[in-house]
Amino acid sequence: MCVFCAFVNFDSYQRRILEEYFYDGFQHTSIIRFLREYHSVDISLRTLYRRLADYGLRRRMQPSPFPQVWNAICVELRGPGISISHVCDFE
């Protein structure tokens, strides 16, 4: 969560605060909740989308090819004492 957010005026640091929450990976609904709870700012989801777009902040969901995802999962699962080689051979 934003370290300095409880101590600053939202209007003066709006962009910085939104960027902080955005880059921390919070979902849009969580950002709205934080703004309401910690900054006494009540904005709609549409307004948040517009402000994030104005600041050039957007999340792009890039589809990954299945074999690439499967191999990444197998790499993470491989570890000491784990034998999953027969499961992870994707062709």
Secondary structure, 3 states (H helix, E strand, C coil): CCCCHHHCCCCCCHHHHHHHHHHCCCCHHHHHHHHHHHHCCCCCHHHHHHHHHHCCCCCCCCCCCHHHHHHHHHHHHCCCCCCCHHHHCCC
